[in-house]
Amino acid sequence: MAEEDSQLRIGDAERERAAATLHEQVGAGRLDLAEYEQRVDRVYAARTASDLAAVLADLPTAPPAPVSTERGPRVLPTAAVWAPWVATTVICLVVWLATSLGAGHAVYFWPMWVAGPWGAILLLGGGKGSCATRHTLPGGTSVPFRS
């Protein structure tokens, strides 16, 4: 029976599955690109199940258990989130104070337009410091960002 199954003709779906397996194997480092290209050519030229089996014969059949690289979102410390706001606000206040002293009276307090909205966003949670580590592709596939 197994001999008969190996001589059955295959279709595009079987060829695509075999090509996907080869793609996974090259990604795992079991094949180099030159060998991958040769094997993919053989996969698409295959007509029977035994032709496909010959291409995949020396590769593991079951993929190894995936190593979890999933990390939660990185969270910056509070100081790292607020430090730029504090530094910018101090610089604006120093500039405002210098211009007020130079003018001899208090000029319009414009630093509030820098510090106010930015500080409000940080207070309302927009400055939690979380950094996205994954990106969702069309079709729902989630992949990590490259750093």
N, CA, C and O atoms as CSV, one atom per row, in Angstrom:
chain,resi,resn,atom,element,x,y,z
A,1,MET,N,N,0.821,-1.197,0.000
A,1,MET,CA,C,0.000,0.000,0.000
A,1,MET,C,C,0.862,1.256,0.000
A,1,MET,O,O,0.571,2.214,-0.715
A,2,ALA,N,N,1.943,1.248,0.820
A,2,ALA,CA,C,2.821,2.409,0.883
A,2,ALA,C,C,3.489,2.643,-0.456
A,2,ALA,O,O,3.708,3.787,-0.855
A,3,GLU,N,N,3.815,1.558,-1.157
A,3,GLU,CA,C,4.431,1.673,-2.480
A,3,GLU,C,C,3.462,2.339,-3.457
A,3,GLU,O,O,3.866,3.161,-4.280
A,4,GLU,N,N,2.173,1.976,-3.360
A,4,GLU,CA,C,1.176,2.587,-4.241
A,4,GLU,C,C,1.005,4.064,-3.931
A,4,GLU,O,O,0.871,4.873,-4.848
A,5,ASP,N,N,1.008,4.436,-2.636
A,5,ASP,CA,C,0.851,5.835,-2.238
A,5,ASP,C,C,2.011,6.686,-2.736
A,5,ASP,O,O,1.821,7.845,-3.104
A,6,SER,N,N,3.211,6.114,-2.749
A,6,SER,CA,C,4.366,6.898,-3.155
A,6,SER,C,C,4.363,7.182,-4.652
A,6,SER,O,O,5.049,8.093,-5.115
A,7,GLN,N,N,3.596,6.407,-5.405
A,7,GLN,CA,C,3.529,6.632,-6.849
A,7,GLN,C,C,2.313,7.458,-7.273
A,7,GLN,O,O,2.094,7.686,-8.463
A,8,LEU,N,N,1.525,7.905,-6.290
A,8,LEU,CA,C,0.383,8.761,-6.613
A,8,LEU,C,C,0.874,10.123,-7.074
A,8,LEU,O,O,1.863,10.650,-6.565
A,9,ARG,N,N,0.175,10.674,-8.033
A,9,ARG,CA,C,0.536,12.009,-8.521
A,9,ARG,C,C,0.145,13.042,-7.468
A,9,ARG,O,O,-0.819,12.872,-6.720
A,10,ILE,N,N,0.913,14.097,-7.439
A,10,ILE,CA,C,0.666,15.153,-6.460
A,10,ILE,C,C,0.170,16.403,-7.171
A,10,ILE,O,O,0.311,16.546,-8.386
A,11,GLY,N,N,-0.409,17.296,-6.394
A,11,GLY,CA,C,-0.923,18.548,-6.944
A,11,GLY,C,C,-0.150,19.738,-6.410
A,11,GLY,O,O,0.843,19.599,-5.696
A,12,ASP,N,N,-0.636,20.908,-6.778
A,12,ASP,CA,C,0.024,22.149,-6.371
A,12,ASP,C,C,0.040,22.332,-4.855
A,12,ASP,O,O,1.003,22.869,-4.308
A,13,ALA,N,N,-1.011,21.894,-4.174
A,13,ALA,CA,C,-1.069,22.061,-2.719
A,13,ALA,C,C,0.069,21.309,-2.040
A,13,ALA,O,O,0.700,21.832,-1.121
A,14,GLU,N,N,0.337,20.075,-2.490
A,14,GLU,CA,C,1.432,19.301,-1.908
A,14,GLU,C,C,2.779,19.953,-2.205
A,14,GLU,O,O,3.661,19.986,-1.348
A,15,ARG,N,N,2.934,20.469,-3.421
A,15,ARG,CA,C,4.186,21.145,-3.778
A,15,ARG,C,C,4.387,22.400,-2.921
A,15,ARG,O,O,5.497,22.675,-2.465
A,16,GLU,N,N,3.312,23.153,-2.707
A,16,GLU,CA,C,3.407,24.364,-1.892
A,16,GLU,C,C,3.771,24.025,-0.447
A,16,GLU,O,O,4.567,24.728,0.174
A,17,ARG,N,N,3.184,22.938,0.094
A,17,ARG,CA,C,3.525,22.531,1.457
A,17,ARG,C,C,4.993,22.142,1.545
A,17,ARG,O,O,5.673,22.490,2.510
A,18,ALA,N,N,5.485,21.422,0.541
A,18,ALA,CA,C,6.894,21.017,0.545
A,18,ALA,C,C,7.807,22.240,0.424
A,18,ALA,O,O,8.844,22.304,1.085
A,19,ALA,N,N,7.430,23.207,-0.414
A,19,ALA,CA,C,8.231,24.427,-0.558
A,19,ALA,C,C,8.230,25.213,0.753
A,19,ALA,O,O,9.248,25.789,1.135
A,20,ALA,N,N,7.092,25.235,1.437
A,20,ALA,CA,C,7.020,25.921,2.732
A,20,ALA,C,C,7.913,25.219,3.762
A,20,ALA,O,O,8.558,25.875,4.581
A,21,THR,N,N,7.944,23.889,3.715
A,21,THR,CA,C,8.823,23.137,4.613
A,21,THR,C,C,10.276,23.489,4.349
A,21,THR,O,O,11.050,23.685,5.286
A,22,LEU,N,N,10.654,23.569,3.074
A,22,LEU,CA,C,12.023,23.944,2.729
A,22,LEU,C,C,12.336,25.360,3.214
A,22,LEU,O,O,13.437,25.634,3.692
A,23,HIS,N,N,11.357,26.250,3.085
A,23,HIS,CA,C,11.543,27.631,3.550
A,23,HIS,C,C,11.809,27.649,5.061
A,23,HIS,O,O,12.681,28.380,5.532
A,24,GLU,N,N,11.063,26.850,5.806
A,24,GLU,CA,C,11.275,26.763,7.249
A,24,GLU,C,C,12.661,26.200,7.564
A,24,GLU,O,O,13.328,26.649,8.496
A,25,GLN,N,N,13.081,25.215,6.777
A,25,GLN,CA,C,14.380,24.591,7.018
A,25,GLN,C,C,15.533,25.544,6.725
A,25,GLN,O,O,16.539,25.538,7.435
A,26,VAL,N,N,15.394,26.361,5.685
A,26,VAL,CA,C,16.446,27.341,5.407
A,26,VAL,C,C,16.458,28.403,6.501
A,26,VAL,O,O,17.518,28.911,6.866
A,27,GLY,N,N,15.287,28.736,7.019
A,27,GLY,CA,C,15.203,29.690,8.125
A,27,GLY,C,C,15.821,29.140,9.402
A,27,GLY,O,O,16.348,29.897,10.217
A,28,ALA,N,N,15.758,27.831,9.576
A,28,ALA,CA,C,16.337,27.195,10.760
A,28,ALA,C,C,17.832,26.949,10.586
A,28,ALA,O,O,18.503,26.522,11.526
A,29,GLY,N,N,18.361,27.217,9.389
A,29,GLY,CA,C,19.787,27.062,9.161
A,29,GLY,C,C,20.213,25.681,8.715
A,29,GLY,O,O,21.407,25.383,8.687
A,30,ARG,N,N,19.257,24.827,8.363
A,30,ARG,CA,C,19.603,23.478,7.921
A,30,ARG,C,C,19.997,23.422,6.453
A,30,ARG,O,O,20.657,22.477,6.021
A,31,LEU,N,N,19.598,24.423,5.690
A,31,LEU,CA,C,19.930,24.486,4.264
A,31,LEU,C,C,20.541,25.842,3.961
A,31,LEU,O,O,20.149,26.849,4.550
A,32,ASP,N,N,21.498,25.873,3.048
A,32,ASP,CA,C,21.982,27.169,2.578
A,32,ASP,C,C,21.134,27.585,1.374
A,32,ASP,O,O,20.352,26.784,0.863
A,33,LEU,N,N,21.283,28.815,0.927
A,33,LEU,CA,C,20.408,29.330,-0.132
A,33,LEU,C,C,20.565,28.575,-1.446
A,33,LEU,O,O,19.579,28.355,-2.149
A,34,ALA,N,N,21.778,28.178,-1.786
A,34,ALA,CA,C,21.988,27.456,-3.044
A,34,ALA,C,C,21.264,26.111,-3.013
A,34,ALA,O,O,20.600,25.737,-3.979
A,35,GLU,N,N,21.394,25.388,-1.901
A,35,GLU,CA,C,20.722,24.100,-1.787
A,35,GLU,C,C,19.208,24.290,-1.739
A,35,GLU,O,O,18.457,23.488,-2.295
A,36,TYR,N,N,18.772,25.343,-1.079
A,36,TYR,CA,C,17.343,25.643,-1.014
A,36,TYR,C,C,16.775,25.853,-2.420
A,36,TYR,O,O,15.726,25.304,-2.757
A,37,GLU,N,N,17.465,26.641,-3.229
A,37,GLU,CA,C,16.992,26.889,-4.598
A,37,GLU,C,C,16.933,25.603,-5.410
A,37,GLU,O,O,15.976,25.380,-6.152
A,38,GLN,N,N,17.957,24.750,-5.274
A,38,GLN,CA,C,17.960,23.482,-6.011
A,38,GLN,C,C,16.794,22.604,-5.576
A,38,GLN,O,O,16.117,22.000,-6.408
A,39,ARG,N,N,16.568,22.540,-4.282
A,39,ARG,CA,C,15.484,21.688,-3.788
A,39,ARG,C,C,14.114,22.237,-4.171
A,39,ARG,O,O,13.207,21.470,-4.494
A,40,VAL,N,N,13.958,23.542,-4.137
A,40,VAL,CA,C,12.669,24.119,-4.545
A,40,VAL,C,C,12.396,23.811,-6.018
A,40,VAL,O,O,11.266,23.504,-6.396
A,41,ASP,N,N,13.431,23.894,-6.836
A,41,ASP,CA,C,13.265,23.528,-8.249
A,41,ASP,C,C,12.814,22.074,-8.380
A,41,ASP,O,O,11.939,21.758,-9.187
A,42,ARG,N,N,13.416,21.196,-7.583
A,42,ARG,CA,C,13.035,19.783,-7.627
A,42,ARG,C,C,11.609,19.582,-7.117
A,42,ARG,O,O,10.878,18.734,-7.628
A,43,VAL,N,N,11.213,20.366,-6.104
A,43,VAL,CA,C,9.848,20.252,-5.573
A,43,VAL,C,C,8.831,20.609,-6.653
A,43,VAL,O,O,7.855,19.887,-6.854
A,44,TYR,N,N,9.060,21.722,-7.346
A,44,TYR,CA,C,8.088,22.131,-8.362
A,44,TYR,C,C,8.132,21.259,-9.603
A,44,TYR,O,O,7.190,21.268,-10.396
A,45,ALA,N,N,9.216,20.501,-9.787
A,45,ALA,CA,C,9.289,19.559,-10.904
A,45,ALA,C,C,8.737,18.185,-10.523
A,45,ALA,O,O,8.508,17.347,-11.395
A,46,ALA,N,N,8.523,17.948,-9.225
A,46,ALA,CA,C,8.057,16.641,-8.755
A,46,ALA,C,C,6.667,16.338,-9.303
A,46,ALA,O,O,5.815,17.218,-9.427
A,47,ARG,N,N,6.469,15.064,-9.628
A,47,ARG,CA,C,5.169,14.620,-10.143
A,47,ARG,C,C,4.492,13.625,-9.207
A,47,ARG,O,O,3.267,13.500,-9.210
A,48,THR,N,N,5.291,12.913,-8.402
A,48,THR,CA,C,4.727,11.900,-7.508
A,48,THR,C,C,5.142,12.183,-6.073
A,48,THR,O,O,6.042,12.980,-5.808
A,49,ALA,N,N,4.457,11.504,-5.153
A,49,ALA,CA,C,4.769,11.658,-3.733
A,49,ALA,C,C,6.183,11.178,-3.439
A,49,ALA,O,O,6.848,11.735,-2.566
A,50,SER,N,N,6.657,10.161,-4.146
A,50,SER,CA,C,8.018,9.678,-3.901
A,50,SER,C,C,9.049,10.716,-4.352
A,50,SER,O,O,10.120,10.812,-3.752
A,51,ASP,N,N,8.746,11.498,-5.405
A,51,ASP,CA,C,9.653,12.569,-5.824
A,51,ASP,C,C,9.794,13.610,-4.706
A,51,ASP,O,O,10.895,14.082,-4.421
A,52,LEU,N,N,8.674,13.958,-4.081
A,52,LEU,CA,C,8.714,14.925,-2.972
A,52,LEU,C,C,9.438,14.341,-1.774
A,52,LEU,O,O,10.228,15.027,-1.125
A,53,ALA,N,N,9.170,13.074,-1.479
A,53,ALA,CA,C,9.810,12.436,-0.331
A,53,ALA,C,C,11.323,12.423,-0.497
A,53,ALA,O,O,12.054,12.577,0.482
A,54,ALA,N,N,11.801,12.242,-1.721
A,54,ALA,CA,C,13.243,12.224,-1.964
A,54,ALA,C,C,13.859,13.591,-1.687
A,54,ALA,O,O,14.985,13.669,-1.196
A,55,VAL,N,N,13.143,14.663,-1.991
A,55,VAL,CA,C,13.663,16.016,-1.762
A,55,VAL,C,C,13.749,16.318,-0.266
A,55,VAL,O,O,14.659,17.015,0.181
A,56,LEU,N,N,12.798,15.789,0.502
A,56,LEU,CA,C,12.720,16.108,1.931
A,56,LEU,C,C,13.294,15.010,2.819
A,56,LEU,O,O,13.199,15.102,4.043
A,57,ALA,N,N,13.887,13.974,2.231
A,57,ALA,CA,C,14.268,12.778,2.979
A,57,ALA,C,C,15.260,13.055,4.108
A,57,ALA,O,O,15.124,12.460,5.177
A,58,ASP,N,N,16.232,13.913,3.925
A,58,ASP,CA,C,17.257,14.116,4.950
A,58,ASP,C,C,16.943,15.260,5.910
A,58,ASP,O,O,17.809,15.689,6.673
A,59,LEU,N,N,15.721,15.748,5.871
A,59,LEU,CA,C,15.311,16.840,6.759
A,59,LEU,C,C,14.382,16.302,7.835
A,59,LEU,O,O,13.655,15.339,7.592
A,60,PRO,N,N,14.391,16.909,9.029
A,60,PRO,CA,C,13.476,16.448,10.084
A,60,PRO,C,C,12.025,16.626,9.645
A,60,PRO,O,O,11.672,17.614,9.001
A,61,THR,N,N,11.194,15.652,10.005
A,61,THR,CA,C,9.795,15.720,9.588
A,61,THR,C,C,8.969,16.622,10.476
A,61,THR,O,O,8.130,17.376,9.982
A,62,ALA,N,N,9.189,16.561,11.770
A,62,ALA,CA,C,8.428,17.416,12.682
A,62,ALA,C,C,9.300,18.594,13.074
A,62,ALA,O,O,10.450,18.413,13.474
A,63,PRO,N,N,8.769,19.783,12.962
A,63,PRO,CA,C,9.579,20.935,13.358
A,63,PRO,C,C,9.855,20.879,14.856
A,63,PRO,O,O,9.020,20.399,15.623
A,64,PRO,N,N,11.016,21.364,15.276
A,64,PRO,CA,C,11.304,21.376,16.711
A,64,PRO,C,C,10.340,22.312,17.434
A,64,PRO,O,O,9.754,23.218,16.842
A,65,ALA,N,N,10.200,22.066,18.705
A,65,ALA,CA,C,9.313,22.928,19.496
A,65,ALA,C,C,9.813,24.363,19.387
A,65,ALA,O,O,11.000,24.626,19.580
A,66,PRO,N,N,8.911,25.288,19.079
A,66,PRO,CA,C,9.354,26.671,18.894
A,66,PRO,C,C,9.891,27.256,20.192
A,66,PRO,O,O,9.346,27.040,21.275
A,67,VAL,N,N,10.964,27.994,20.045
A,67,VAL,CA,C,11.533,28.705,21.180
A,67,VAL,C,C,10.754,29.999,21.337
A,67,VAL,O,O,10.626,30.776,20.391
A,68,SER,N,N,10.249,30.220,22.501
A,68,SER,CA,C,9.425,31.399,22.721
A,68,SER,C,C,10.295,32.648,22.764
A,68,SER,O,O,11.124,32.814,23.658
A,69,THR,N,N,10.094,33.509,21.798
A,69,THR,CA,C,10.785,34.796,21.791
A,69,THR,C,C,9.801,35.908,22.115
A,69,THR,O,O,10.116,37.093,22.005
A,70,GLU,N,N,8.626,35.509,22.508
A,70,GLU,CA,C,7.563,36.462,22.831
A,70,GLU,C,C,7.919,37.199,24.112
A,70,GLU,O,O,8.137,36.587,25.157
A,71,ARG,N,N,7.973,38.495,24.018
A,71,ARG,CA,C,8.200,39.319,25.189
A,71,ARG,C,C,7.023,40.262,25.319
A,71,ARG,O,O,6.397,40.654,24.334
A,72,GLY,N,N,6.749,40.601,26.519
A,72,GLY,CA,C,5.722,41.602,26.739
A,72,GLY,C,C,6.247,42.965,26.327
A,72,GLY,O,O,7.434,43.106,26.034
A,73,PRO,N,N,5.397,43.953,26.300
A,73,PRO,CA,C,5.871,45.283,25.937
A,73,PRO,C,C,6.896,45.779,26.949
A,73,PRO,O,O,6.760,45.567,28.154
A,74,ARG,N,N,7.918,46.439,26.433
A,74,ARG,CA,C,8.923,47.027,27.309
A,74,ARG,C,C,8.334,48.271,27.949
A,74,ARG,O,O,7.651,49.056,27.292
A,75,VAL,N,N,8.594,48.440,29.193
A,75,VAL,CA,C,8.095,49.614,29.906
A,75,VAL,C,C,9.288,50.404,30.411
A,75,VAL,O,O,10.144,49.886,31.128
A,76,LEU,N,N,9.324,51.666,30.020
A,76,LEU,CA,C,10.405,52.530,30.459
A,76,LEU,C,C,10.161,52.970,31.897
A,76,LEU,O,O,9.011,53.139,32.303
A,77,PRO,N,N,11.211,53.155,32.660
A,77,PRO,CA,C,11.028,53.668,34.020
A,77,PRO,C,C,10.401,55.064,33.980
A,77,PRO,O,O,10.543,55.793,32.998
A,78,THR,N,N,9.718,55.415,35.046
A,78,THR,CA,C,9.041,56.708,35.118
A,78,THR,C,C,10.003,57.863,34.871
A,78,THR,O,O,9.654,58.827,34.191
A,79,ALA,N,N,11.203,57.771,35.417
A,79,ALA,CA,C,12.178,58.848,35.231
A,79,ALA,C,C,12.534,59.035,33.759
A,79,ALA,O,O,12.722,60.162,33.300
A,80,ALA,N,N,12.625,57.939,33.029
A,80,ALA,CA,C,12.976,58.030,31.612
A,80,ALA,C,C,11.846,58.660,30.800
A,80,ALA,O,O,12.098,59.289,29.772
A,81,VAL,N,N,10.609,58.496,31.252
A,81,VAL,CA,C,9.470,59.078,30.548
A,81,VAL,C,C,9.357,60.571,30.846
A,81,VAL,O,O,9.079,61.366,29.948
A,82,TRP,N,N,9.572,60.953,32.109
A,82,TRP,CA,C,9.379,62.333,32.523
A,82,TRP,C,C,10.614,63.205,32.358
A,82,TRP,O,O,10.486,64.428,32.311
A,83,ALA,N,N,11.795,62.628,32.268
A,83,ALA,CA,C,13.040,63.415,32.193
A,83,ALA,C,C,13.056,64.380,31.007
A,83,ALA,O,O,13.445,65.533,31.193
A,84,PRO,N,N,12.654,63.972,29.791
A,84,PRO,CA,C,12.655,64.946,28.693
A,84,PRO,C,C,11.688,66.109,28.932
A,84,PRO,O,O,11.976,67.249,28.567
A,85,TRP,N,N,10.539,65.812,29.547
A,85,TRP,CA,C,9.573,66.872,29.848
A,85,TRP,C,C,10.169,67.856,30.852
A,85,TRP,O,O,10.057,69.070,30.681
A,86,VAL,N,N,10.801,67.330,31.894
A,86,VAL,CA,C,11.396,68.197,32.917
A,86,VAL,C,C,12.499,69.048,32.303
A,86,VAL,O,O,12.555,70.254,32.543
A,87,ALA,N,N,13.378,68.433,31.509
A,87,ALA,CA,C,14.488,69.181,30.912
A,87,ALA,C,C,13.974,70.283,29.988
A,87,ALA,O,O,14.466,71.411,30.034
A,88,THR,N,N,12.999,69.968,29.159
A,88,THR,CA,C,12.449,70.965,28.237
A,88,THR,C,C,11.747,72.083,28.992
A,88,THR,O,O,11.895,73.257,28.651
A,89,THR,N,N,10.987,71.722,30.013
A,89,THR,CA,C,10.286,72.729,30.805
A,89,THR,C,C,11.278,73.657,31.502
A,89,THR,O,O,11.063,74.869,31.525
A,90,VAL,N,N,12.347,73.124,32.064
A,90,VAL,CA,C,13.358,73.950,32.730
A,90,VAL,C,C,14.003,74.903,31.731
A,90,VAL,O,O,14.193,76.081,32.030
A,91,ILE,N,N,14.339,74.401,30.553
A,91,ILE,CA,C,14.944,75.266,29.525
A,91,ILE,C,C,13.982,76.389,29.145
A,91,ILE,O,O,14.392,77.544,29.038
A,92,CYS,N,N,12.716,76.062,28.941
A,92,CYS,CA,C,11.732,77.089,28.586
A,92,CYS,C,C,11.577,78.116,29.706
A,92,CYS,O,O,11.473,79.314,29.445
A,93,LEU,N,N,11.561,77.645,30.946
A,93,LEU,CA,C,11.433,78.578,32.073
A,93,LEU,C,C,12.648,79.494,32.179
A,93,LEU,O,O,12.505,80.681,32.474
A,94,VAL,N,N,13.836,78.953,31.942
A,94,VAL,CA,C,15.043,79.780,31.987
A,94,VAL,C,C,14.999,80.831,30.882
A,94,VAL,O,O,15.348,81.987,31.121
A,95,VAL,N,N,14.581,80.453,29.687
A,95,VAL,CA,C,14.481,81.411,28.580
A,95,VAL,C,C,13.429,82.472,28.908
A,95,VAL,O,O,13.658,83.661,28.685
A,96,TRP,N,N,12.267,82.044,29.441
A,96,TRP,CA,C,11.224,82.997,29.806
A,96,TRP,C,C,11.716,83.952,30.891
A,96,TRP,O,O,11.476,85.157,30.824
A,97,LEU,N,N,12.408,83.401,31.895
A,97,LEU,CA,C,12.910,84.236,32.985
A,97,LEU,C,C,13.945,85.232,32.472
A,97,LEU,O,O,13.936,86.394,32.878
A,98,ALA,N,N,14.836,84.795,31.585
A,98,ALA,CA,C,15.858,85.696,31.036
A,98,ALA,C,C,15.214,86.811,30.217
A,98,ALA,O,O,15.642,87.962,30.307
A,99,THR,N,N,14.202,86.495,29.425
A,99,THR,CA,C,13.543,87.537,28.620
A,99,THR,C,C,12.744,88.485,29.510
A,99,THR,O,O,12.668,89.682,29.235
A,100,SER,N,N,12.149,87.955,30.572
A,100,SER,CA,C,11.407,88.825,31.498
A,100,SER,C,C,12.353,89.760,32.235
A,100,SER,O,O,12.048,90.942,32.394
A,101,LEU,N,N,13.483,89.262,32.683
A,101,LEU,CA,C,14.461,90.114,33.365
A,101,LEU,C,C,15.038,91.152,32.406
A,101,LEU,O,O,15.266,92.302,32.780
A,102,GLY,N,N,15.272,90.725,31.157
A,102,GLY,CA,C,15.787,91.669,30.164
A,102,GLY,C,C,14.789,92.761,29.833
A,102,GLY,O,O,15.177,93.896,29.555
A,103,ALA,N,N,13.502,92.427,29.859
A,103,ALA,CA,C,12.470,93.409,29.545
A,103,ALA,C,C,12.145,94.278,30.761
A,103,ALA,O,O,11.548,95.345,30.611
A,104,GLY,N,N,12.516,93.851,31.921
A,104,GLY,CA,C,12.237,94.625,33.129
A,104,GLY,C,C,10.870,94.346,33.704
A,104,GLY,O,O,10.509,94.949,34.714
A,105,HIS,N,N,10.104,93.474,33.118
A,105,HIS,CA,C,8.795,93.084,33.644
A,105,HIS,C,C,8.484,91.664,33.146
A,105,HIS,O,O,9.127,91.158,32.227
A,106,ALA,N,N,7.492,91.042,33.771
A,106,ALA,CA,C,7.115,89.685,33.377
A,106,ALA,C,C,6.433,89.727,32.010
A,106,ALA,O,O,5.413,90.391,31.824
A,107,VAL,N,N,7.021,89.006,31.067
A,107,VAL,CA,C,6.393,88.901,29.744
A,107,VAL,C,C,5.386,87.764,29.774
A,107,VAL,O,O,5.296,87.013,30.746
A,108,TYR,N,N,4.633,87.654,28.690
A,108,TYR,CA,C,3.613,86.596,28.578
A,108,TYR,C,C,4.235,85.244,28.911
A,108,TYR,O,O,5.314,84.923,28.412
A,109,PHE,N,N,3.572,84.452,29.742
A,109,PHE,CA,C,4.102,83.175,30.201
A,109,PHE,C,C,3.838,82.077,29.162
A,109,PHE,O,O,2.944,81.245,29.319
A,110,TRP,N,N,4.625,82.105,28.125
A,110,TRP,CA,C,4.461,81.161,27.024
A,110,TRP,C,C,4.922,79.737,27.344
A,110,TRP,O,O,4.468,78.821,26.658
A,111,PRO,N,N,5.794,79.474,28.337
A,111,PRO,CA,C,6.192,78.082,28.615
A,111,PRO,C,C,5.028,77.163,28.954
A,111,PRO,O,O,5.142,75.943,28.836
A,112,MET,N,N,3.897,77.750,29.379
A,112,MET,CA,C,2.748,76.895,29.689
A,112,MET,C,C,2.269,76.138,28.456
A,112,MET,O,O,1.703,75.054,28.593
A,113,TRP,N,N,2.482,76.681,27.243
A,113,TRP,CA,C,2.036,76.025,26.018
A,113,TRP,C,C,2.961,74.875,25.606
A,113,TRP,O,O,2.604,74.043,24.772
A,114,VAL,N,N,4.141,74.845,26.199
A,114,VAL,CA,C,5.055,73.721,25.968
A,114,VAL,C,C,4.842,72.671,27.057
A,114,VAL,O,O,4.612,71.496,26.770
A,115,ALA,N,N,4.924,73.116,28.308
A,115,ALA,CA,C,4.873,72.183,29.434
A,115,ALA,C,C,3.463,71.647,29.690
A,115,ALA,O,O,3.299,70.482,30.053
A,116,GLY,N,N,2.456,72.484,29.504
A,116,GLY,CA,C,1.088,72.090,29.845
A,116,GLY,C,C,0.548,70.907,29.071
A,116,GLY,O,O,0.241,69.879,29.675
A,117,PRO,N,N,0.419,71.012,27.738
A,117,PRO,CA,C,-0.148,69.885,26.982
A,117,PRO,C,C,0.697,68.608,27.101
A,117,PRO,O,O,0.162,67.509,27.246
A,118,TRP,N,N,2.021,68.771,27.037
A,118,TRP,CA,C,2.904,67.605,27.132
A,118,TRP,C,C,2.742,66.936,28.504
A,118,TRP,O,O,2.631,65.714,28.593
A,119,GLY,N,N,2.731,67.739,29.565
A,119,GLY,CA,C,2.557,67.190,30.910
A,119,GLY,C,C,1.202,66.533,31.077
A,119,GLY,O,O,1.089,65.499,31.736
A,120,ALA,N,N,0.151,67.135,30.476
A,120,ALA,CA,C,-1.190,66.540,30.569
A,120,ALA,C,C,-1.231,65.168,29.900
A,120,ALA,O,O,-1.845,64.235,30.418
A,121,ILE,N,N,-0.579,65.055,28.756
A,121,ILE,CA,C,-0.546,63.758,28.063
A,121,ILE,C,C,0.176,62.723,28.917
A,121,ILE,O,O,-0.260,61.576,29.013
A,122,LEU,N,N,1.274,63.129,29.531
A,122,LEU,CA,C,2.004,62.197,30.390
A,122,LEU,C,C,1.161,61.799,31.606
A,122,LEU,O,O,1.150,60.633,32.001
A,123,LEU,N,N,0.459,62.769,32.198
A,123,LEU,CA,C,-0.380,62.467,33.359
A,123,LEU,C,C,-1.557,61.564,33.017
A,123,LEU,O,O,-1.965,60.745,33.841
A,124,LEU,N,N,-2.105,61.701,31.822
A,124,LEU,CA,C,-3.265,60.902,31.430
A,124,LEU,C,C,-2.894,59.506,30.947
A,124,LEU,O,O,-3.762,58.738,30.533
A,125,GLY,N,N,-1.616,59.179,30.999
A,125,GLY,CA,C,-1.218,57.825,30.654
A,125,GLY,C,C,-0.596,57.678,29.292
A,125,GLY,O,O,-0.214,56.572,28.911
A,126,GLY,N,N,-0.481,58.755,28.545
A,126,GLY,CA,C,0.147,58.663,27.236
A,126,GLY,C,C,1.642,58.507,27.344
A,126,GLY,O,O,2.314,58.277,26.339
A,127,GLY,N,N,2.170,58.625,28.529
A,127,GLY,CA,C,3.606,58.516,28.724
A,127,GLY,C,C,3.984,57.343,29.585
A,127,GLY,O,O,4.915,57.437,30.386
A,128,LYS,N,N,3.280,56.237,29.438
A,128,LYS,CA,C,3.599,55.051,30.224
A,128,LYS,C,C,4.939,54.465,29.808
A,128,LYS,O,O,5.545,53.683,30.541
A,129,GLY,N,N,5.388,54.850,28.632
A,129,GLY,CA,C,6.690,54.385,28.195
A,129,GLY,C,C,6.680,53.009,27.585
A,129,GLY,O,O,7.735,52.388,27.450
A,130,SER,N,N,5.509,52.510,27.211
A,130,SER,CA,C,5.496,51.186,26.599
A,130,SER,C,C,5.932,51.307,25.154
A,130,SER,O,O,5.524,52.219,24.435
A,131,CYS,N,N,6.755,50.382,24.751
A,131,CYS,CA,C,7.258,50.351,23.383
A,131,CYS,C,C,6.740,49.090,22.724
A,131,CYS,O,O,6.943,47.994,23.245
A,132,ALA,N,N,6.085,49.221,21.604
A,132,ALA,CA,C,5.581,48.047,20.900
A,132,ALA,C,C,6.747,47.210,20.401
A,132,ALA,O,O,7.700,47.743,19.832
A,133,THR,N,N,6.675,45.901,20.611
A,133,THR,CA,C,7.729,45.008,20.152
A,133,THR,C,C,7.246,44.116,19.024
A,133,THR,O,O,8.035,43.359,18.458
A,134,ARG,N,N,5.956,44.190,18.684
A,134,ARG,CA,C,5.418,43.340,17.626
A,134,ARG,C,C,4.588,44.186,16.675
A,134,ARG,O,O,4.090,45.253,17.035
A,135,HIS,N,N,4.452,43.691,15.469
A,135,HIS,CA,C,3.684,44.373,14.439
A,135,HIS,C,C,2.753,43.350,13.809
A,135,HIS,O,O,3.178,42.232,13.519
A,136,THR,N,N,1.506,43.703,13.593
A,136,THR,CA,C,0.564,42.780,12.981
A,136,THR,C,C,0.459,43.076,11.498
A,136,THR,O,O,0.138,44.194,11.094
A,137,LEU,N,N,0.734,42.064,10.695
A,137,LEU,CA,C,0.667,42.179,9.243
A,137,LEU,C,C,-0.755,41.943,8.773
A,137,LEU,O,O,-1.563,41.387,9.517
A,138,PRO,N,N,-1.082,42.356,7.544
A,138,PRO,CA,C,-2.398,42.030,7.000
A,138,PRO,C,C,-2.575,40.511,7.019
A,138,PRO,O,O,-1.658,39.769,6.666
A,139,GLY,N,N,-3.731,40.065,7.422
A,139,GLY,CA,C,-3.976,38.646,7.532
A,139,GLY,C,C,-3.840,38.152,8.963
A,139,GLY,O,O,-4.090,36.980,9.247
A,140,GLY,N,N,-3.438,39.058,9.876
A,140,GLY,CA,C,-3.386,38.713,11.286
A,140,GLY,C,C,-2.080,38.131,11.778
A,140,GLY,O,O,-1.981,37.780,12.954
A,141,THR,N,N,-1.075,38.012,10.931
A,141,THR,CA,C,0.210,37.461,11.360
A,141,THR,C,C,0.949,38.502,12.193
A,141,THR,O,O,1.095,39.653,11.783
A,142,SER,N,N,1.413,38.081,13.369
A,142,SER,CA,C,2.132,38.985,14.259
A,142,SER,C,C,3.617,38.681,14.187
A,142,SER,O,O,4.033,37.540,14.388
A,143,VAL,N,N,4.421,39.702,13.900
A,143,VAL,CA,C,5.863,39.521,13.778
A,143,VAL,C,C,6.572,40.537,14.662
A,143,VAL,O,O,6.058,41.634,14.880
A,144,PRO,N,N,7.760,40.180,15.179
A,144,PRO,CA,C,8.484,41.150,16.004
A,144,PRO,C,C,9.096,42.253,15.169
A,144,PRO,O,O,9.478,42.043,14.018
A,145,PHE,N,N,9.185,43.445,15.770
A,145,PHE,CA,C,9.905,44.534,15.126
A,145,PHE,C,C,11.380,44.207,15.161
A,145,PHE,O,O,11.853,43.547,16.085
A,146,ARG,N,N,12.102,44.661,14.167
A,146,ARG,CA,C,13.556,44.501,14.206
A,146,ARG,C,C,14.120,45.664,14.993
A,146,ARG,O,O,13.692,46.806,14.827
A,147,SER,N,N,15.080,45.368,15.848
A,147,SER,CA,C,15.666,46.445,16.640
A,147,SER,C,C,17.040,46.797,16.135
A,147,SER,O,O,17.690,47.688,16.683
